[in-house]
Amino acid sequence: MSAEPFHVTDANFEETIKNNKLVFVDFWANWCGPCRALAPTIVELAKENSGKMVIGKLDVDENSATAEKFQVFSIPTMIIFKDGKEAERLVGLCPKNKIADTLKKHSV
C-alpha cells in the first residue's frame, strides 16, 4: 500500500480488489476538469491512508471495460470496494472531508 495513488487498470483491477480488504478507486479522465481538481485530494488521501487501504485511480479512457462493468457514466466517480464488493459510491467533485468520512465509515 503506497503513499501515492495506485494506478488501477483493466488488467490489475480484479486482483487489486480481491487481494485487499478495502480499496478506494477514483474513476477519472485527463480531460475532465472536476477530475483534475479532485486529483490533489486523492493524493492527500493516499498519503493519509497509506498502510490502511489502497487508494487508486483508474483512467476511464484507457480502461473502459472496468468503467463499463461498474456503470460509471459520470466522472469523477469514486467507488469503495470492501471485501471485493462495491460498498459505496460517490459521484462528482466532493469535498475532502466527505470522502474521508465515507472512508472512515468503511474502515471500521
N, C-alpha and C positions, 0 to 999 in steps of 0.2 A: 504494500500500500504506500503510495507515493505522496509527497507534499505538492506535487504538480498534478493537474487533472490527467487521468489516464485516457489514452487515445483508444476509444472503443470503435470497432469496425464490424461489418457483417461477419467477417471471418472469426473474430475473437469474442463476439457478444455472448453466445450461449455458454461458452466455457467461463467467461467472466462472471455471469450471474449465478452459474451453478457452483462455482468454487469459492464464492464469497457470500457471507450471511447477509450483508447489507450493501447494496450498490445504488448509487445515485447517478443517473445518466441525463446529461443536458443534450437534447436534440437541437442542433443549430445548423446554420449555414453562413458562409462568409459574407454573402450579400445582404444579410438580414441585420438592419440597424439595431433593433432591440436585442438581438443575439450578441452583437459586438458590445453593446452597453452592459450586458449581463456578464460578459467574459471575466472582468476583474473580480467580480463577486464569486464566481466559480473557482477561480484561483485561490482566493482567500479561504473559501470553504474547504478546499482540498488541503491547504496547509493546516487549518484548524482541526480537521478531522483525520489527519494522517495517522494511520495505525488503528483507526476505529472502523472505517468503512472505505469503500472505493468510491471516489468522486471521478466521474468520467464525462467525456464529451464525444458525441457522435455526429459527424458531419452528414446531414441528410442527403446532400447531393452525391457524395461519394459512397454512401451506404444506404441506398434506398430500400433494399429488401427488409432491413430491420425496422426502418421508419414505417414502411407499409404494414409490416406484421403487427405493429402496435398502433396502427391507425393514427399516426402523427400527421395531422393535416395543417396545424398552425405551429409556427416556431417563434420564439423558443418554447419547447415543451420539456419539462423535467419530470422524469419518472423515477420513483423509488422502487427498487426491487428488493424484497425481503424473502430470504429462503428460496430464491429462484422464481418468485412470482411477483407480479405488479402489486404493490401495496398502496401507492398513492401517486397522483399526477398533478402537477402544477403547470398552467399554461399562461404564457405571456411574461412580460417583464415584471418580475416580483421583487419586492424589497428583500434585502439580505436577511432581515430578522424573520420574515415569514418563511423563507426557505430553511433557515437554521432551526426554527421552531418545529417545522414539519420533520426535519431530520431527527431532532431530539425525540419526537414522539415515537419514531420507529426504532430508535437505537436502544430503547429501554429493554 
